[in-house]
């Protein structure tokens, strides 16, 4: 494994906690790099030339020699000029927090859409930095940060890189059109949707698997769930077949993290659109993490940034099997549970049922015999309790949600 020295700057605006330092180490390890030392400095603000104070350059050089380090990782986004000046002053590979996270995404991407999104984010980041990054990547052994657009892009000039960005946006646009068509069909069929959101590694995929196993039509297929940052990048949507035909779709989404790179949010906007169209959001929170309250705020900030509003939220305080007592200061409505142990999963299903289908109207309808298509739709998407055929039409006792109630109000007696 290549050895990395981590550079951290505490400013008046942001001071790193012990948790922040440990998270940075974990991100470094996720890129198959070994963190060997953290060099920390406190300044009012970053410097324009080196980000850190020029006096720290000698300390960094000494640490490089001491550890035989291969790379410097700055826990912030460096400007093109800062990166260039550091490259000139220190003969070693240099990357920042943004490209570190981009590299993790590149390693985790599986589907065509995720790979395109990561490549777009990397290319957009690299465009103004291509000169400095060329020097940085040429020194690397493993090519960390260069997967996706990677080293081949460094041989291209800015014009070709811009052409590539345009092509990536066009390819993603075609996928977005398909995704939006799928959502339109769901709305036409009045299928409720539930999105799982939260800080990375909070247990969203594990919770999705627990919900899938409660489905009446469970096929045995589950989602990939691992104890690592950003194990899930692809948006996965599955149908939960529930009692009384109150079926719904559940979607697992990419996890959030503090100071999530803007390039990633922009590139993944089409994926995150799924959340903005949800009927219900389940915010999964890892209560075993001492920073869970901060993680909750970070996730809520990202939801605001992508335009989520007026969607009910259910807070699931997960991983209760790892704590001794319930946390205080919780948000409502909420549920304490362990997705891994599947305890209280029935209670969660009940809460979802109440939140999704609370506005249920129990009605009697009379449909003319020539409205058989409406009857078939009701039979497939509503709860039909009783059907009789009379002289004046089809008499139906059923339960309708708000949407169907308004649509078929003229047939209600």
C-alpha positions as CSV (number, residue, x, y, z in Angstrom):
1,X,0.0,0.0,0.0
2,X,1.1,3.5,-0.7
3,X,1.7,5.7,2.3
4,X,-0.2,8.9,2.7
5,X,0.4,12.0,4.9
6,X,-2.8,13.8,5.8
7,X,-2.8,17.6,5.9
8,X,-5.5,19.3,8.1
9,X,-6.1,23.0,8.5
10,X,-8.2,24.3,11.4
11,X,-9.7,27.8,10.6
12,X,-12.0,30.2,12.2
13,X,-14.8,28.7,10.1
14,X,-14.1,25.0,10.7
15,X,-12.2,23.1,13.4
16,X,-11.7,19.4,12.9
17,X,-12.9,17.1,15.7
18,X,-11.3,13.7,16.5
19,X,-14.2,12.2,14.6
20,X,-13.3,14.2,11.5
21,X,-9.7,13.0,11.6
22,X,-10.8,9.4,12.0
23,X,-13.3,9.8,9.1
24,X,-10.4,11.2,6.9
25,X,-8.3,8.1,7.8
26,X,-11.2,5.8,6.8
27,X,-11.6,7.6,3.5
28,X,-7.9,7.2,2.9
29,X,-8.0,3.5,3.7
30,X,-11.0,3.1,1.3
31,X,-8.7,4.2,-1.5
32,X,-6.2,1.4,-0.4
33,X,-3.8,4.0,1.0
34,X,-2.1,3.8,4.4
35,X,-2.3,7.0,6.5
36,X,1.0,7.3,8.3
37,X,0.8,10.8,9.9
38,X,-1.6,13.8,10.3
39,X,0.0,17.2,10.1
40,X,-2.3,19.8,11.6
41,X,-2.1,23.6,11.5
42,X,-4.4,26.3,12.9
43,X,-4.8,29.6,10.9
44,X,-7.5,32.2,10.6
45,X,-8.0,31.2,6.9
46,X,-6.2,29.2,4.2
47,X,-3.3,31.0,2.4
48,X,-3.8,31.9,-1.2
49,X,-0.5,30.3,-2.3
50,X,0.0,27.0,-0.4
51,X,-3.4,26.7,1.5
52,X,-1.2,26.0,4.6
53,X,1.4,28.4,5.9
54,X,4.7,28.4,4.0
55,X,6.5,27.4,7.2
56,X,4.8,24.1,7.2
57,X,6.4,23.0,3.9
58,X,9.6,22.1,5.6
59,X,7.7,20.0,8.2
60,X,5.9,18.2,5.5
61,X,9.2,17.4,3.6
62,X,10.7,16.0,6.9
63,X,7.6,13.8,7.4
64,X,7.8,12.5,3.8
65,X,11.4,11.5,4.4
66,X,10.7,10.0,7.8
67,X,7.9,7.8,6.6
68,X,8.9,7.3,3.0
69,X,5.5,8.7,2.0
70,X,4.1,8.5,-1.5
71,X,1.3,11.1,-1.3
72,X,-0.1,14.1,0.5
73,X,-3.9,14.3,1.1
74,X,-5.4,17.7,2.0
75,X,-8.7,17.5,3.8
76,X,-10.2,20.3,1.8
77,X,-10.6,21.3,-1.9
78,X,-7.5,23.0,-3.2
79,X,-7.7,25.7,-5.8
80,X,-5.8,25.3,-9.1
81,X,-3.1,27.8,-8.0
82,X,-2.7,26.2,-4.6
83,X,-2.2,22.8,-6.2
84,X,0.3,24.1,-8.7
85,X,2.3,25.9,-6.1
86,X,2.4,22.8,-3.8
87,X,3.5,20.7,-6.8
88,X,6.4,23.1,-7.4
89,X,7.4,23.2,-3.7
90,X,7.0,19.5,-2.8
91,X,8.1,16.7,-5.2
92,X,5.3,14.2,-4.3
93,X,1.8,13.3,-5.5
94,X,-0.8,15.7,-4.0
95,X,-4.6,15.2,-3.9
96,X,-7.4,16.9,-1.9
97,X,-10.5,15.7,-0.2
98,X,-12.7,16.1,-3.3
99,X,-10.6,13.9,-5.5
100,X,-10.2,11.4,-2.6
101,X,-14.0,11.0,-2.5
102,X,-14.3,11.0,-6.3
103,X,-11.8,8.1,-6.3
104,X,-13.9,6.1,-3.8
105,X,-17.0,6.7,-6.0
106,X,-15.0,5.5,-9.0
107,X,-14.0,2.3,-7.3
108,X,-17.6,1.6,-6.1
109,X,-19.4,2.5,-9.4
110,X,-21.0,-0.6,-11.0
111,X,-23.8,0.6,-13.4
112,X,-23.3,2.6,-16.6
113,X,-25.2,5.5,-15.0
114,X,-23.0,5.6,-11.9
115,X,-19.8,5.4,-14.0
116,X,-20.9,8.2,-16.2
117,X,-21.8,10.4,-13.2
118,X,-18.5,9.8,-11.5
119,X,-16.6,10.5,-14.7
120,X,-18.5,13.7,-15.2
121,X,-17.7,14.8,-11.7
122,X,-14.0,14.0,-12.1
123,X,-13.8,15.7,-15.5
124,X,-15.5,18.8,-14.2
125,X,-13.1,18.9,-11.2
126,X,-10.0,18.3,-13.4
127,X,-10.8,20.9,-16.1
128,X,-9.4,23.9,-14.3
129,X,-6.6,21.8,-12.6
130,X,-5.3,19.8,-15.5
131,X,-1.8,21.2,-15.5
132,X,-1.2,20.6,-11.8
133,X,-2.9,17.3,-11.8
134,X,-0.8,16.1,-14.7
135,X,2.3,16.5,-12.5
136,X,0.6,14.9,-9.5
137,X,-0.7,11.8,-11.2
138,X,2.5,11.2,-13.1
139,X,4.2,10.5,-9.7
140,X,1.7,8.0,-8.5
141,X,2.2,4.3,-8.4
142,X,-1.4,3.1,-8.0
143,X,-3.1,6.0,-9.8
144,X,-5.4,6.9,-6.9
145,X,-7.8,9.6,-8.0
146,X,-7.2,8.7,-11.7
147,X,-9.7,5.9,-12.1
148,X,-12.4,6.9,-14.6
149,X,-11.1,9.9,-16.6
150,X,-7.8,9.0,-15.0
151,X,-4.3,9.3,-16.6
152,X,-5.5,9.2,-20.1
153,X,-7.4,12.5,-19.6
154,X,-4.2,14.1,-18.5
155,X,-2.8,13.7,-22.0
156,X,-5.6,15.7,-23.4
157,X,-5.9,19.4,-23.6
158,X,-8.7,21.4,-22.1
159,X,-10.6,21.5,-25.4
160,X,-10.8,17.8,-25.6
161,X,-11.7,17.5,-22.0
162,X,-14.6,20.0,-22.5
163,X,-15.8,17.9,-25.5
164,X,-15.8,14.8,-23.2
165,X,-17.8,16.7,-20.5
166,X,-20.4,17.6,-23.2
167,X,-20.6,14.0,-24.3
168,X,-21.0,12.7,-20.8
169,X,-23.8,15.2,-20.1
170,X,-25.6,14.1,-23.3
171,X,-25.3,10.4,-22.4
172,X,-26.6,11.1,-18.9
173,X,-29.4,13.2,-20.3
174,X,-30.7,10.1,-22.2
175,X,-30.6,8.1,-19.0
176,X,-32.5,10.9,-17.2
177,X,-35.2,10.9,-19.8
178,X,-35.7,7.1,-19.3
179,X,-35.7,7.5,-15.5
180,X,-38.3,10.3,-15.6
181,X,-40.5,8.3,-18.0
182,X,-40.4,5.5,-15.4
183,X,-41.4,7.9,-12.6
184,X,-44.3,9.2,-14.8
185,X,-45.6,5.7,-15.3
186,X,-45.5,5.1,-11.5
187,X,-47.5,8.3,-10.9
188,X,-50.0,7.2,-13.5
189,X,-50.4,4.0,-11.7
190,X,-50.6,5.9,-8.4
191,X,-47.9,3.7,-6.8
192,X,-46.4,5.2,-3.6
193,X,-42.7,5.6,-3.4
194,X,-40.4,5.5,-0.3
195,X,-36.8,6.8,-0.4
196,X,-34.1,5.7,2.1
197,X,-31.7,8.5,2.8
198,X,-28.9,9.2,5.3
199,X,-25.3,9.6,6.1
200,X,-23.0,7.1,4.4
201,X,-22.8,3.7,6.2
202,X,-25.9,4.4,8.3
203,X,-27.4,1.0,7.2
204,X,-29.8,2.0,4.4
205,X,-29.1,-1.0,2.3
206,X,-29.4,-3.3,5.3
207,X,-32.8,-1.7,6.1
208,X,-33.9,-2.1,2.5
209,X,-33.1,-5.8,2.6
210,X,-35.1,-6.1,5.8
211,X,-38.1,-4.5,4.0
212,X,-37.7,-6.7,1.0
213,X,-37.8,-9.8,3.1
214,X,-41.2,-8.7,4.5
215,X,-42.6,-8.4,1.0
216,X,-45.2,-11.0,0.2
217,X,-43.5,-11.4,-3.2
218,X,-39.9,-11.7,-1.8
219,X,-37.8,-13.5,-4.4
220,X,-34.7,-14.1,-2.2
221,X,-32.7,-11.4,-4.0
222,X,-31.2,-8.8,-1.7
223,X,-29.1,-5.6,-2.1
224,X,-25.4,-5.4,-1.6
225,X,-24.8,-4.1,1.9
226,X,-21.3,-3.6,3.3
227,X,-19.8,-1.8,6.3
228,X,-17.9,0.7,4.3
229,X,-18.3,4.3,3.0
230,X,-20.4,4.7,-0.1
231,X,-21.1,0.9,-0.6
232,X,-24.2,2.0,-2.6
233,X,-23.9,4.5,-5.5
234,X,-26.6,3.2,-7.8
235,X,-30.3,4.0,-7.1
236,X,-32.1,0.7,-6.6
237,X,-35.9,0.6,-6.6
238,X,-37.8,-2.5,-5.6
239,X,-41.5,-3.2,-5.1
240,X,-42.8,-4.2,-1.7
241,X,-46.0,-6.2,-2.0
242,X,-48.0,-5.4,1.1
243,X,-51.3,-6.6,2.6
244,X,-54.6,-5.3,1.2
245,X,-52.8,-4.4,-2.1
246,X,-51.2,-1.4,-0.4
247,X,-48.0,-2.0,-2.3
248,X,-45.2,0.6,-2.5
249,X,-41.8,1.1,-4.1
250,X,-38.7,1.5,-1.9
251,X,-35.6,3.2,-3.3
252,X,-32.1,3.0,-1.8
253,X,-30.0,6.1,-2.6
254,X,-26.3,7.2,-2.4
255,X,-25.2,8.1,1.1
256,X,-24.2,11.6,2.2
257,X,-21.0,12.8,3.9
258,X,-19.8,16.1,5.4
259,X,-18.5,18.5,2.8
260,X,-19.8,16.3,0.0
261,X,-18.0,17.7,-3.2
262,X,-20.2,20.0,-5.2
263,X,-19.2,18.3,-8.4
264,X,-20.7,15.0,-7.1
265,X,-24.0,16.6,-6.1
266,X,-24.3,18.2,-9.6
267,X,-23.3,14.9,-11.4
268,X,-25.7,12.8,-9.2
269,X,-28.6,15.3,-9.5
270,X,-30.5,12.9,-11.8
271,X,-30.2,10.1,-9.3
272,X,-31.1,12.3,-6.4
273,X,-34.2,13.4,-8.3
274,X,-35.8,10.2,-7.1
275,X,-35.9,11.5,-3.6
276,X,-37.6,14.8,-4.6
277,X,-40.5,12.7,-6.1
278,X,-41.0,10.5,-3.1
279,X,-44.2,10.0,-1.2
280,X,-42.3,9.3,2.0
281,X,-38.6,9.7,3.1
282,X,-37.1,7.4,5.6
283,X,-34.1,9.1,7.1
284,X,-31.8,6.3,8.4
285,X,-29.5,7.4,11.3
286,X,-26.7,5.4,12.8
287,X,-27.2,6.0,16.6
288,X,-24.0,4.0,17.4
289,X,-22.0,6.8,15.9
290,X,-21.2,9.5,18.4
291,X,-21.6,12.2,15.7
292,X,-25.1,11.0,14.7
293,X,-26.8,14.3,15.4
294,X,-24.3,16.2,13.2
295,X,-24.8,13.5,10.5
296,X,-28.5,14.1,10.7
297,X,-28.1,17.8,10.1
298,X,-25.7,17.2,7.2
299,X,-28.1,14.8,5.5
300,X,-31.0,17.4,6.0
301,X,-28.8,20.1,4.4
302,X,-28.2,18.0,1.3
303,X,-31.9,17.3,1.0
304,X,-32.6,21.0,1.1
305,X,-29.9,21.6,-1.5
306,X,-31.5,19.1,-4.0
307,X,-34.9,20.7,-3.5
308,X,-36.7,18.3,-1.1
309,X,-39.7,20.0,0.5
310,X,-43.2,19.1,1.7
311,X,-42.4,15.4,1.8
312,X,-43.1,13.6,5.1
313,X,-40.1,12.1,6.8
314,X,-39.8,9.1,9.1
315,X,-36.7,9.0,11.2
316,X,-35.3,5.5,11.8
317,X,-32.6,5.4,14.5
318,X,-30.7,2.4,13.4
319,X,-28.0,0.1,14.9
320,X,-29.7,0.0,18.4
321,X,-28.0,-3.3,18.9
322,X,-24.7,-1.4,19.3
323,X,-25.9,1.0,22.0
324,X,-27.0,0.6,25.6
325,X,-29.7,3.2,25.8
326,X,-32.0,5.1,23.6
327,X,-30.7,8.5,22.4
328,X,-32.4,11.7,23.5
329,X,-33.5,14.7,21.4
330,X,-35.0,12.6,18.6
331,X,-37.1,13.9,15.8
332,X,-40.7,12.8,15.2
333,X,-42.1,10.5,13.9
334,X,-39.3,8.1,14.7
335,X,-38.5,4.4,15.4
336,X,-35.6,2.8,17.2
337,X,-34.5,-0.5,15.7
338,X,-31.7,-2.6,14.4
339,X,-32.0,-3.3,10.6
340,X,-29.4,-6.0,10.9
341,X,-31.3,-8.0,13.6
342,X,-34.7,-7.1,11.9
343,X,-36.2,-6.2,15.2
344,X,-39.3,-4.0,15.0
345,X,-39.5,-4.4,11.3
346,X,-43.2,-5.2,11.6
347,X,-43.7,-1.9,13.5
348,X,-41.8,-0.1,10.7
349,X,-44.0,-1.6,8.1
350,X,-47.1,-0.5,10.0
351,X,-45.7,3.1,10.3
352,X,-45.0,3.2,6.6
353,X,-48.5,1.9,6.0
354,X,-50.0,4.7,8.2
355,X,-47.9,7.5,6.7
356,X,-48.4,6.4,3.1
357,X,-52.1,5.5,3.2
358,X,-53.5,7.6,6.1
359,X,-55.9,9.4,3.8
360,X,-58.0,6.4,2.9
361,X,-61.6,6.8,1.9
362,X,-64.0,3.9,2.4
363,X,-66.7,4.4,-0.2
364,X,-69.4,2.7,-2.3
365,X,-69.2,3.3,-6.1
366,X,-71.5,2.5,-9.0
367,X,-69.7,2.1,-12.3
368,X,-71.6,2.0,-15.6
369,X,-71.0,-1.3,-17.4
370,X,-69.0,0.4,-20.2
371,X,-66.4,1.6,-17.6
372,X,-64.8,-1.8,-17.2
373,X,-61.3,-0.3,-17.6
374,X,-61.9,1.7,-14.4
375,X,-63.1,-1.3,-12.6
376,X,-60.0,-3.3,-13.6
377,X,-57.8,-0.4,-12.5
378,X,-59.5,-0.3,-9.1
379,X,-59.1,-4.0,-8.7
380,X,-55.4,-3.8,-9.4
381,X,-54.6,-0.6,-7.4
382,X,-57.3,-0.2,-4.7
383,X,-58.7,-2.4,-2.0
384,X,-61.9,-3.8,-3.3
385,X,-64.0,-5.2,-0.5
386,X,-67.2,-6.3,-2.3
387,X,-68.5,-6.3,-5.9
388,X,-72.0,-6.9,-7.1
389,X,-73.6,-6.5,-10.5
390,X,-77.0,-4.7,-10.5
391,X,-79.2,-3.4,-13.2
392,X,-77.7,0.1,-13.0
393,X,-74.1,-1.0,-13.1
394,X,-71.2,-2.5,-11.1
395,X,-71.6,-1.8,-7.3
396,X,-68.3,-1.7,-5.5
397,X,-67.4,-1.3,-1.8
398,X,-63.7,-0.2,-1.7
399,X,-61.0,1.9,-0.1
400,X,-59.5,4.8,-2.2
401,X,-56.5,7.0,-1.5
402,X,-56.8,10.8,-2.0
403,X,-55.7,10.6,-5.7
404,X,-58.2,8.0,-6.7
405,X,-60.9,9.5,-4.6
406,X,-60.6,12.8,-6.5
407,X,-60.3,11.0,-9.9
408,X,-63.4,8.8,-9.5
409,X,-65.5,11.0,-7.2
410,X,-68.3,11.2,-9.9
411,X,-69.0,7.5,-9.4
412,X,-69.2,7.6,-5.6
413,X,-72.7,7.3,-4.1
